[in-house]
Amino acid sequence: QVQLVESGGGLVQPGGSLRLSCAASGFTFNSYAMSWYRQAPGKERELVAVISSGRGTINYADSMKGRFTISRDNAKNTVYLQMNSLKPEDTAVYYCNAKYLTGSEYWGQGTQVNVSS
């Protein structure tokens, strides 16, 4: 059974940091590109960052560059998102995504991040 379980969300003040984790099971983790998406209230889901399988090539959405860092630990079947200098507009549900070359993909249930003073 495929599972993607996000954790690490919560309430943080503007300028603060959070580290999200996504623990994967039920599929060959190191063969999948792993991504973080987010969805704010009333908005469409958007890509935050992606890290490929193999070489671990990384790409970020422009608004996250320099503040967010995605990484993966294939030995632990886990992908991380380090978020620094958080802003109120970063408030959203953050989702983990696994995608294979053939297009098959899996989604986690999401973790809520609230940035507020």
Z-matrix of the N, CA and C atoms (Angstrom, degrees):
N
C 1 1.466
C 2 1.529 1 109.66
N 3 1.320 2 115.45 1 125.53
C 4 1.457 3 120.56 2 -179.66
C 5 1.520 4 110.15 3 -75.68
N 6 1.321 5 114.86 4 133.06
C 7 1.456 6 120.60 5 175.19
C 8 1.514 7 110.64 6 -138.48
N 9 1.315 8 115.37 7 137.34
C 10 1.454 9 123.61 8 168.87
C 11 1.515 10 105.83 9 -126.37
N 12 1.315 11 116.26 10 115.93
C 13 1.459 12 120.70 11 -174.51
C 14 1.526 13 109.30 12 -119.55
N 15 1.328 14 114.95 13 110.58
C 16 1.455 15 120.44 14 179.24
C 17 1.526 16 110.71 15 -85.92
N 18 1.317 17 115.41 16 150.42
C 19 1.453 18 121.59 17 174.72
C 20 1.519 19 109.54 18 -153.02
N 21 1.326 20 115.75 19 167.27
C 22 1.450 21 120.01 20 175.85
C 23 1.518 22 115.29 21 103.77
N 24 1.309 23 117.09 22 -5.50
C 25 1.459 24 119.38 23 177.97
C 26 1.513 25 111.78 24 -72.08
N 27 1.323 26 115.54 25 172.93
C 28 1.455 27 120.06 26 178.86
C 29 1.504 28 111.38 27 158.46
N 30 1.321 29 114.53 28 -164.26
C 31 1.456 30 121.92 29 -179.97
C 32 1.525 31 109.50 30 -99.90
N 33 1.318 32 115.67 31 131.04
C 34 1.461 33 120.58 32 179.39
C 35 1.521 34 108.67 33 -141.17
N 36 1.321 35 116.04 34 149.90
C 37 1.457 36 120.09 35 178.29
C 38 1.519 37 111.21 36 -78.47
N 39 1.307 38 117.41 37 154.50
C 40 1.473 39 119.47 38 175.43
C 41 1.520 40 110.65 39 -53.85
N 42 1.330 41 114.78 40 137.27
C 43 1.456 42 120.70 41 -176.80
C 44 1.512 43 113.67 42 90.63
N 45 1.320 44 116.53 43 -10.10
C 46 1.452 45 121.03 44 -178.55
C 47 1.521 46 113.13 45 -82.49
N 48 1.328 47 114.64 46 -175.67
C 49 1.462 48 121.59 47 -176.43
C 50 1.525 49 110.69 48 -132.16
N 51 1.314 50 114.49 49 151.91
C 52 1.456 51 122.60 50 171.33
C 53 1.517 52 108.77 51 -142.53
N 54 1.318 53 115.21 52 152.45
C 55 1.456 54 120.59 53 174.00
C 56 1.515 55 108.18 54 -122.75
N 57 1.320 56 115.27 55 116.54
C 58 1.456 57 121.16 56 176.73
C 59 1.516 58 110.09 57 -92.63
N 60 1.316 59 115.32 58 145.60
C 61 1.455 60 121.72 59 175.72
C 62 1.518 61 109.49 60 -125.43
N 63 1.314 62 115.68 61 150.61
C 64 1.458 63 121.55 62 175.69
C 65 1.525 64 107.50 63 -135.92
N 66 1.311 65 114.99 64 109.58
C 67 1.456 66 120.57 65 179.51
C 68 1.521 67 109.66 66 -92.49
N 69 1.316 68 116.08 67 126.30
C 70 1.464 69 122.00 68 -175.52
C 71 1.517 70 111.25 69 -109.62
N 72 1.318 71 115.67 70 148.65
C 73 1.458 72 121.19 71 175.56
C 74 1.524 73 109.03 72 -156.05
N 75 1.316 74 115.43 73 157.62
C 76 1.460 75 120.54 74 174.86
C 77 1.511 76 115.39 75 90.46
N 78 1.325 77 117.95 76 3.06
C 79 1.461 78 121.06 77 176.19
C 80 1.527 79 107.97 78 -152.63
N 81 1.335 80 115.38 79 170.38
C 82 1.468 81 120.56 80 -177.02
C 83 1.524 82 108.39 81 -80.85
N 84 1.310 83 115.40 82 90.70
C 85 1.465 84 122.95 83 -170.87
C 86 1.523 85 111.98 84 -53.37
N 87 1.322 86 118.05 85 -46.23
C 88 1.468 87 119.08 86 -172.31
C 89 1.528 88 113.00 87 -72.47
N 90 1.318 89 117.46 88 -4.13
C 91 1.462 90 120.87 89 176.98
C 92 1.528 91 112.82 90 -95.88
N 93 1.308 92 116.35 91 -2.13
C 94 1.454 93 121.40 92 -175.35
C 95 1.530 94 111.59 93 -111.85
N 96 1.318 95 115.51 94 139.14
C 97 1.450 96 119.78 95 165.86
C 98 1.524 97 108.11 96 -70.53
N 99 1.310 98 115.52 97 139.70
C 100 1.464 99 120.70 98 -178.29
C 101 1.521 100 109.09 99 -117.86
N 102 1.304 101 114.96 100 137.63
C 103 1.459 102 120.45 101 -176.82
C 104 1.512 103 110.76 102 -135.92
N 105 1.315 104 113.79 103 158.52
C 106 1.456 105 122.16 104 167.38
C 107 1.526 106 107.43 105 -115.46
N 108 1.304 107 114.96 106 133.47
C 109 1.457 108 123.24 107 172.64
C 110 1.531 109 107.72 108 -120.64
N 111 1.304 110 114.83 109 165.13
C 112 1.456 111 118.80 110 173.49
C 113 1.520 112 110.04 111 -143.35
N 114 1.320 113 114.36 112 154.88
C 115 1.455 114 120.11 113 177.82
C 116 1.522 115 108.95 114 -139.79
N 117 1.318 116 114.54 115 116.17
C 118 1.453 117 121.10 116 177.26
C 119 1.526 118 109.35 117 -89.10
N 120 1.327 119 117.70 118 157.47
C 121 1.470 120 120.08 119 -179.81
C 122 1.532 121 111.67 120 -55.26
N 123 1.313 122 115.23 121 128.73
C 124 1.453 123 120.64 122 177.45
C 125 1.516 124 115.30 123 77.18
N 126 1.323 125 116.57 124 6.12
C 127 1.462 126 120.29 125 -178.65
C 128 1.519 127 110.78 126 -121.86
N 129 1.313 128 115.24 127 162.65
C 130 1.456 129 120.56 128 177.65
C 131 1.530 130 110.25 129 -76.54
N 132 1.309 131 115.10 130 155.66
C 133 1.448 132 120.00 131 175.14
C 134 1.526 133 109.05 132 -66.41
N 135 1.325 134 116.75 133 136.98
C 136 1.460 135 120.88 134 -178.62
C 137 1.519 136 110.69 135 -130.40
N 138 1.329 137 114.25 136 150.86
C 139 1.454 138 120.66 137 178.28
C 140 1.525 139 109.73 138 -73.54
N 141 1.322 140 115.54 139 134.64
C 142 1.464 141 121.63 140 175.65
C 143 1.527 142 109.68 141 -99.18
N 144 1.330 143 116.25 142 -53.88
C 145 1.456 144 121.27 143 -176.65
C 146 1.515 145 109.22 144 -161.55
N 147 1.327 146 115.80 145 154.30
C 148 1.460 147 121.48 146 178.32
C 149 1.519 148 108.63 147 -139.41
N 150 1.318 149 114.69 148 142.00
C 151 1.462 150 121.65 149 174.64
C 152 1.520 151 107.70 150 -128.14
N 153 1.313 152 115.63 151 126.62
C 154 1.450 153 120.08 152 -173.50
C 155 1.515 154 111.15 153 -75.88
N 156 1.329 155 115.25 154 166.44
C 157 1.452 156 120.21 155 167.34
C 158 1.527 157 107.80 156 -74.34
N 159 1.298 158 116.93 157 175.36
C 160 1.462 159 119.58 158 177.13
C 161 1.520 160 112.26 159 67.04
N 162 1.323 161 117.32 160 -108.05
C 163 1.465 162 121.68 161 -174.26
C 164 1.515 163 113.24 162 -71.04
N 165 1.300 164 117.90 163 -15.67
C 166 1.454 165 119.61 164 -179.99
C 167 1.517 166 112.92 165 72.57
N 168 1.303 167 116.95 166 37.46
C 169 1.469 168 120.84 167 176.53
C 170 1.524 169 109.33 168 -64.14
N 171 1.331 170 115.04 169 137.51
C 172 1.466 171 121.03 170 -172.42
C 173 1.519 172 110.69 171 -119.51
N 174 1.317 173 114.68 172 140.41
C 175 1.460 174 121.24 173 172.40
C 176 1.525 175 109.16 174 -138.40
N 177 1.322 176 113.96 175 145.78
C 178 1.464 177 121.00 176 -179.33
C 179 1.526 178 110.27 177 -125.40
N 180 1.331 179 114.42 178 151.77
C 181 1.448 180 118.35 179 167.02
C 182 1.525 181 108.04 180 -66.26
N 183 1.306 182 117.11 181 147.17
C 184 1.457 183 121.20 182 -173.84
C 185 1.521 184 112.80 183 -55.32
N 186 1.311 185 117.68 184 -39.55
C 187 1.461 186 120.63 185 -175.13
C 188 1.525 187 112.70 186 -72.06
N 189 1.324 188 117.01 187 -12.22
C 190 1.462 189 120.79 188 -178.77
C 191 1.529 190 113.02 189 -103.44
N 192 1.330 191 115.88 190 -12.26
C 193 1.458 192 118.94 191 -177.22
C 194 1.518 193 110.81 192 -59.71
N 195 1.330 194 115.74 193 133.38
C 196 1.452 195 121.11 194 178.94
C 197 1.511 196 114.14 195 87.36
N 198 1.331 197 117.36 196 -14.93
C 199 1.463 198 119.51 197 179.78
C 200 1.521 199 112.19 198 -113.41
N 201 1.331 200 116.44 199 -32.80
C 202 1.455 201 121.28 200 -176.54
C 203 1.525 202 109.83 201 -110.99
N 204 1.329 203 116.35 202 147.00
C 205 1.455 204 122.16 203 177.13
C 206 1.523 205 109.46 204 -133.98
N 207 1.313 206 115.05 205 122.76
C 208 1.470 207 120.04 206 175.89
C 209 1.518 208 108.81 207 -99.19
N 210 1.311 209 115.96 208 143.74
C 211 1.463 210 120.78 209 176.71
C 212 1.528 211 108.07 210 -151.41
N 213 1.312 212 114.53 211 164.55
C 214 1.456 213 119.35 212 179.04
C 215 1.524 214 109.58 213 -139.23
N 216 1.319 215 115.13 214 149.18
C 217 1.455 216 122.34 215 174.81
C 218 1.523 217 106.27 216 -123.75
N 219 1.311 218 116.03 217 99.26
C 220 1.463 219 120.06 218 -176.13
C 221 1.525 220 112.15 219 -66.25
N 222 1.309 221 117.15 220 -26.14
C 223 1.467 222 120.17 221 178.36
C 224 1.531 223 111.06 222 -69.81
N 225 1.335 224 115.88 223 -27.42
C 226 1.462 225 120.36 224 -179.18
C 227 1.525 226 112.21 225 -105.45
N 228 1.328 227 116.60 226 1.47
C 229 1.477 228 120.64 227 -177.86
C 230 1.521 229 111.02 228 52.49
N 231 1.302 230 115.53 229 46.08
C 232 1.460 231 120.52 230 -174.96
C 233 1.524 232 110.46 231 -136.29
N 234 1.322 233 114.46 232 140.38
C 235 1.457 234 121.20 233 173.45
C 236 1.527 235 107.65 234 -118.22
N 237 1.315 236 115.50 235 145.05
C 238 1.457 237 121.68 236 -174.93
C 239 1.525 238 110.49 237 -122.87
N 240 1.313 239 114.42 238 156.25
C 241 1.457 240 120.69 239 170.62
C 242 1.521 241 107.39 240 -136.06
N 243 1.331 242 115.34 241 108.68
C 244 1.453 243 121.35 242 174.97
C 245 1.524 244 107.76 243 -88.59
N 246 1.324 245 115.73 244 122.63
C 247 1.460 246 120.52 245 -177.26
C 248 1.525 247 109.10 246 -118.75
N 249 1.315 248 115.73 247 118.95
C 250 1.463 249 121.97 248 179.69
C 251 1.528 250 109.96 249 -116.74
N 252 1.320 251 114.69 250 164.87
C 253 1.477 252 120.99 251 177.91
C 254 1.519 253 110.97 252 49.03
N 255 1.302 254 115.31 253 49.00
C 256 1.461 255 119.86 254 -175.47
C 257 1.521 256 111.74 255 -67.40
N 258 1.333 257 114.24 256 145.82
C 259 1.452 258 122.70 257 -178.23
C 260 1.529 259 109.19 258 -120.27
N 261 1.305 260 117.49 259 157.39
C 262 1.474 261 118.87 260 177.10
C 263 1.531 262 112.61 261 -54.59
N 264 1.320 263 117.47 262 -33.55
C 265 1.462 264 120.08 263 -179.71
C 266 1.518 265 113.14 264 -72.44
N 267 1.327 266 117.46 265 -5.33
C 268 1.469 267 120.30 266 173.02
C 269 1.522 268 111.64 267 -83.19
N 270 1.321 269 117.27 268 -6.29
C 271 1.453 270 120.91 269 177.49
C 272 1.518 271 110.55 270 -59.76
N 273 1.328 272 116.38 271 124.52
C 274 1.460 273 121.59 272 -176.08
C 275 1.520 274 109.21 273 -177.72
N 276 1.314 275 114.98 274 171.30
C 277 1.459 276 120.55 275 165.94
C 278 1.522 277 106.76 276 -90.20
N 279 1.311 278 116.17 277 128.57
C 280 1.461 279 122.15 278 -177.99
C 281 1.522 280 108.96 279 -103.78
N 282 1.326 281 114.90 280 128.20
C 283 1.457 282 122.25 281 -175.86
C 284 1.521 283 111.00 282 -115.88
N 285 1.305 284 114.85 283 142.06
C 286 1.455 285 122.66 284 173.36
C 287 1.530 286 108.36 285 -94.48
N 288 1.321 287 115.86 286 141.22
C 289 1.470 288 121.23 287 -179.62
C 290 1.523 289 109.60 288 -135.19
N 291 1.308 290 115.49 289 138.28
C 292 1.465 291 122.17 290 173.65
C 293 1.518 292 108.11 291 -118.93
N 294 1.313 293 117.08 292 130.25
C 295 1.462 294 120.66 293 -177.59
C 296 1.512 295 111.14 294 -136.06
N 297 1.345 296 114.77 295 132.98
C 298 1.466 297 120.86 296 179.57
C 299 1.528 298 109.56 297 -97.48
N 300 1.314 299 116.37 298 165.27
C 301 1.470 300 121.34 299 -178.19
C 302 1.526 301 112.25 300 -58.81
N 303 1.332 302 116.58 301 -31.58
C 304 1.466 303 120.51 302 -178.31
C 305 1.525 304 111.79 303 -75.34
N 306 1.313 305 116.40 304 -11.15
C 307 1.456 306 120.45 305 179.73
C 308 1.513 307 114.39 306 105.40
N 309 1.316 308 117.35 307 -12.20
C 310 1.471 309 118.71 308 177.25
C 311 1.519 310 109.18 309 -65.23
N 312 1.315 311 115.80 310 140.96
C 313 1.454 312 118.43 311 -177.02
C 314 1.517 313 111.18 312 -148.75
N 315 1.324 314 113.87 313 160.26
C 316 1.452 315 122.13 314 179.33
C 317 1.520 316 108.99 315 -131.74
N 318 1.335 317 114.78 316 152.89
C 319 1.458 318 121.53 317 -179.96
C 320 1.523 319 110.74 318 -127.13
N 321 1.314 320 115.53 319 145.23
C 322 1.443 321 120.55 320 169.78
C 323 1.518 322 110.58 321 -83.96
N 324 1.325 323 115.64 322 178.54
C 325 1.462 324 121.69 323 -177.84
C 326 1.524 325 112.20 324 -85.14
N 327 1.307 326 116.99 325 -16.76
C 328 1.459 327 120.30 326 177.41
C 329 1.516 328 113.14 327 98.67
N 330 1.327 329 114.64 328 154.38
C 331 1.458 330 121.82 329 175.13
C 332 1.525 331 107.50 330 -134.39
N 333 1.315 332 116.08 331 135.87
C 334 1.457 333 121.20 332 -175.23
C 335 1.514 334 111.09 333 -83.51
N 336 1.319 335 115.52 334 131.98
C 337 1.460 336 122.29 335 173.19
C 338 1.520 337 108.01 336 -119.10
N 339 1.305 338 115.76 337 124.23
C 340 1.466 339 122.08 338 177.30
C 341 1.513 340 109.30 339 -119.99
N 342 1.319 341 116.06 340 123.81
C 343 1.462 342 121.63 341 178.65
C 344 1.524 343 107.32 342 -113.08
N 345 1.316 344 114.81 343 108.94
C 346 1.458 345 119.26 344 -174.57
C 347 1.526 346 110.22 345 -158.53
N 348 1.323 347 114.54 346 148.16
C 349 1.465 348 118.97 347 175.24
C 350 1.528 349 110.62 348 -92.46
